[in-house]
Structure formats: structure tokens, C-alpha cells
Amino acid sequence: MRNQFQLLLGLFILFTLSPKFLNAQHSSKGMLSIAFNHYVDSLILNLDSTIYKNKFGQPFSISIFKYYIGNVHLKKSNGKEYVSSDYFLINEEEKNSKIIILKNIPQGEYTSVSFIIGVDSIHNCSGAQSGALDETNGMFWAWNSGYIFLKLEGKSSFSKSSGNNFEYHIGGFKFPENSIRTVSLKYEQPLLIENDKIALLNIKVNAAEILKNPTNIDFRILSTVTDNKNASIIADNYKDMFTIQK
Amino acid sequence: MKNRLNVFFLIFGCILLISFIQKLDDHKISKKNVELIIPKGFPKPNYDFTTNKLTPDGFVLGRKLFYDPILSKDSSISCQSCHQRVAAFAHIDHALSHGFDGKIGTRNVPALQNLIWKDAYMADGGVNNLEVQPINPITNPIEMNESLAHVISKLKQNKEYVILFKKAFKDNVVNSECLLKALAQFTGLMISANSRYDKYVAKKDTFSLQEINGLKLFRAKCEGCHKEPLFTDNSYRNNGLNPDSSLNDTGRGKITKTETDNYKFKVPSLRNIEVTFPYMHDGRYRKLKDVLIHYSTSLNHNSTADEEINKIGELSDKERKDIIAFLLTLTDKEFLNDRRFINPNKR
């Protein structure tokens, strides 16, 4: 009888120590879904069909709007951080790309989120990659290796380029023309991450910011940026395009 | 009885020979064939395959891709169209090369050798990793004029490639990362370190008096840029050539956007120089003699011309011949005849 009891106890200990059981016991991880909602000032962004106006009153439409998000940090009020090593290519044209999911987040109350717009220097020098950083995504400069961090293309009758097109391809990770920008957003109400649940965060992305604040872009003067020249000016504009939506 | 034995040996010999030839023809690659061996005296490579493990299957896939025009828009051009094995993977007798639709490029095709010791690729150093280099010829409208995405979709429809990709990269599907990594396995193993010069340095061969004198002159006048044992210091320099206004190629300046870098180009290795003619970044000289005449007499000392070339000074006929005699010792017959690199599609 005593032997049987010992056997049972032994089995019980073995069972509780098994990795699966341990995991279930100590898992305190949740998920966060971040939706990037695209606007042009107060209007919802519609590709091609809607006409918007820049600070000079010049009408324009948008045909391509996409950008990289990386190094996402979530911060608790006690300073503890969750860091995601993934990159995300947010593309207005692809609905699914506009919602990203962060996994394995320790539970708790988070007070701020930060991320970079672009790709850090290590990932710009790491050779062939897949997923968001796959070179077939059309966001890679081959002749002067490096990722394009943000693309905004469209039409304005004020643009002197062929077809009245404008084209801003922003990139560059090397000093002094580094266009990587960090965005840091504080939550008014702490964001609660709970076990086995998916929290939701809505971020408003105002594409109009690419063309203003601090530098108002005049389509007559600057309709094309396809290398590092002028890239920093545009990057300084768009670093403020993200706000937390209630 | 003796005759019968002779016949037996003859037949046996024939069988051995046939199986040997078949083996060579098979283009088989063993594990040993893809071992990375750093030649004695060479520095640590910049690209060391840590995130791209060398395997026979990876190498074989890279080789097939290198020789396959499927990489170009109309299946007319493969890597070997401009990178020919017998010329150390430079383009034989082409100052500039013709690509898609016969369009002509702006720079002389470089040899492909010892690539893993480079810190950047292209004559202007714009490319920062061996793996992403092939995107340039594939997508350049005057080279292969194809999109990387379309190459992948063509490969996905090709049953043979689907199998080869799976063999080489296990769980991964056909994608650009695997394509580029396979190519890097093939080109990264193009290592030239068995020339007569290497054997001389290792004291396994001797030089003639002329070659010895050529080496001395070389070390006094050329070594400043063409540093042994790679015969390049990986720097960018203006070698005093008059810019060709029809090409309008500002070289390194295009990448750094710095005026003082205009007309600078990467110092090329001189290994296998005998077979990589014509010379200079635009292929303007067909003979080594012309190159040496340029360096000793007809320099255009423009604003960014490099100081090192002033060291060369005048060269007598004999000195020129001696230097050339030495340069010819850099021909690496073992590399040029290395069967691992032979086109597998040729029967």
C-alpha cells in the first residue's frame, strides 16, 4: 500500500514537472493586436479615388502608401519592457498588413509603445531575408543596398514629373543621412494585457503629415525623392504621423 | 592465357576509365567539395557563411541558377553570359558587356574570385552583402531586366527547382532568400589561392630571375593599393584615368554623394589578371603593357587622383616586362580548371 502511494506520488511529481504542465502553470502571456488606420488629416485614406489638398492648397491623390515598422517596445510604468524583434510592412493596399499581432507579451499594464519607422542598420546589412524584409516586396534598393522605409506615390496636377506623378521613396540608414525615426506614444489609459487574451490598440496614421510639419512640401518644387537626398526632410515630417486612437 | 589476361585487364581498365569519366560528368558535389578552407596567409573573410550553411545541395542549386537564363526576362541571359569560368568569371575580351536586348553596360565585368573577403560589392561598393549582390544584374534593365518576384514565380512553376530548393533548404519554400543564399554558396566558394605566386610564397615553387625582379618592383610600386595576398586593399581610388564622357560614371561618388569620391573605383584584385582582359573599370586597355604605360607616363592628375600612383614613376621597357612576368604568376590554373564550377547543364 505504502509502495503504491509512493508510486502515485512519484508519478504526480513527474507529471507536474513535465514541461507542458509547467508552461500551463506559469504562462502569463497575452497578445496585442495593433491596427494602423490610415487617414489624410480627417478623411479616411482611399487610394486613387479621393482628392486631398496639401498645405499650399495643391490637390493630390495617393496611389501607394506603405512603410516598415520595427523594434516595437511596450513599456510598463515600472520600466519593464516587452520587445518584439519582428518587422512589419504596412501597406494600404493590403488590408491584412494593416493589423499586426504581437505575441507572448507578459501580462500587466503597459503605459507606452514605441517603434521605428524603417529598418535598423543591422537588418540593412544582413543579406537575403524573408517575410516582411523579403527583397521581392519592392522595398529594397539593390544598387546602394538598403531598405526603402516608406513609399508614398500619387498624382498632383502641380507636379512637373511625367504623368503629374509624385514619388517619395524614403530610406537611408548611414550617418549623416539616417532616415530611421523613432515613434513613442503614451497611453492615456494603461493598456491591459491579460493571459490568453488579445488586446486591441488603434493607431491613427495621418499620411498628410508626410507633406507638412515642419517642412511644407510643394509639389512644384519637390515631386521626387528616390535616394537619401531630401529623405531626412520627409522623415522629419512623417515621424509625427502616428497617434493613439480612442 | 597471357593474351586473355591482357584482354581482361584492358576491359577492366576501360570500365574504370568510363566510370571515372562518368563521375566527372556527373557534376557530383560532396561534403568535402563545399568545405570552406581559408588559404594560408589569407585574413578572416567578411562573409563567413554563418547564416548560410554551406551544403552540397545548396552549392548545386546555386550553380544551376548561375548557369540558367531563367533569371533573365526573356531567358536569354544567365550569370555566365558575362561571367565566364575560363576567364576567372570575368567577360572574355569584352570592354563592356551586352545585356538584355543587346544593351551595353557602363563598367567592365569583374572577375568573381575571393568574394568573401570583400567588404562591399560593385566597382562603387554600393552593395553591402554578397547575398544581395545578384539582385542588381537580375533587375538592371540593361542586364537581365527581370524582377526578383517574377524569377521566384517562374522557379515555383519549375518542378526540378522546387525539388532542388527543398533539398537545399529543407522547410523553406522557393523564395528570394533561398535563391540568393544558394547563389552566395556557389560564388562564395570561388576561391583562388593556388597560383604560382602562392606556391612561391609557400616555398613550393621557384621564380625566374625576371619574375623575382618583377615581384620586387611590384612590392615597391603597386603594393600600396594591390595588397598581398588578395592583391587589393578593398579601398576606392581614382587611378588617374581621364573620365569617359560617354559613360559619365562618377563611381564611388554616386554612392557616397561626396564630390571628393567622384571617379573613385574599388581597387580590383590582380589575381588571374592574365585571363581577365580588357582592364580598368571601363575596360579601356586590352594589354597589361597599356595599363603600365598609363601608370608610368600618361597620368591625368585630376583633382581626386590618388597619391599612391605618384610612387610608380617612370618604368623602363625592362621593368615593365618584369612586372608583367610577375603578374602572370598570379594565374591560378587549379581555380580556372576547378570542375566544381563547370556548367552542369552542358552534356
HADDOCK unambig.tbl for C-alpha pairs under 7 A between the chains (distance, minus, plus):
assign (segid A and resid 125 and name CA) (segid B and resid 128 and name CA) 6.04 0.50 0.50
assign (segid A and resid 125 and name CA) (segid B and resid 129 and name CA) 6.35 0.50 0.50
assign (segid A and resid 126 and name CA) (segid B and resid 129 and name CA) 6.95 0.50 0.50
assign (segid A and resid 127 and name CA) (segid B and resid 129 and name CA) 5.28 0.50 0.50
assign (segid A and resid 127 and name CA) (segid B and resid 130 and name CA) 7.00 0.50 0.50
assign (segid A and resid 127 and name CA) (segid B and resid 131 and name CA) 5.03 0.50 0.50
assign (segid A and resid 127 and name CA) (segid B and resid 132 and name CA) 5.43 0.50 0.50
assign (segid A and resid 128 and name CA) (segid B and resid 131 and name CA) 5.62 0.50 0.50
assign (segid A and resid 128 and name CA) (segid B and resid 132 and name CA) 5.82 0.50 0.50
assign (segid A and resid 128 and name CA) (segid B and resid 177 and name CA) 4.74 0.50 0.50
assign (segid A and resid 128 and name CA) (segid B and resid 180 and name CA) 6.17 0.50 0.50
assign (segid A and resid 128 and name CA) (segid B and resid 181 and name CA) 6.75 0.50 0.50
assign (segid A and resid 129 and name CA) (segid B and resid 177 and name CA) 5.04 0.50 0.50
assign (segid A and resid 130 and name CA) (segid B and resid 177 and name CA) 5.66 0.50 0.50
assign (segid A and resid 134 and name CA) (segid B and resid 176 and name CA) 6.89 0.50 0.50
assign (segid A and resid 134 and name CA) (segid B and resid 177 and name CA) 6.94 0.50 0.50
assign (segid A and resid 135 and name CA) (segid B and resid 176 and name CA) 6.95 0.50 0.50
assign (segid A and resid 136 and name CA) (segid B and resid 148 and name CA) 5.60 0.50 0.50
assign (segid A and resid 136 and name CA) (segid B and resid 149 and name CA) 4.99 0.50 0.50
assign (segid A and resid 136 and name CA) (segid B and resid 176 and name CA) 6.86 0.50 0.50
assign (segid A and resid 142 and name CA) (segid B and resid 135 and name CA) 5.98 0.50 0.50
assign (segid A and resid 142 and name CA) (segid B and resid 136 and name CA) 5.56 0.50 0.50
assign (segid A and resid 143 and name CA) (segid B and resid 126 and name CA) 5.81 0.50 0.50
assign (segid A and resid 143 and name CA) (segid B and resid 127 and name CA) 6.14 0.50 0.50
assign (segid A and resid 143 and name CA) (segid B and resid 136 and name CA) 6.06 0.50 0.50
assign (segid A and resid 144 and name CA) (segid B and resid 126 and name CA) 4.31 0.50 0.50
assign (segid A and resid 144 and name CA) (segid B and resid 127 and name CA) 5.49 0.50 0.50
assign (segid A and resid 144 and name CA) (segid B and resid 255 and name CA) 6.57 0.50 0.50
assign (segid A and resid 145 and name CA) (segid B and resid 126 and name CA) 6.21 0.50 0.50
assign (segid A and resid 145 and name CA) (segid B and resid 127 and name CA) 4.93 0.50 0.50
assign (segid A and resid 145 and name CA) (segid B and resid 128 and name CA) 5.90 0.50 0.50
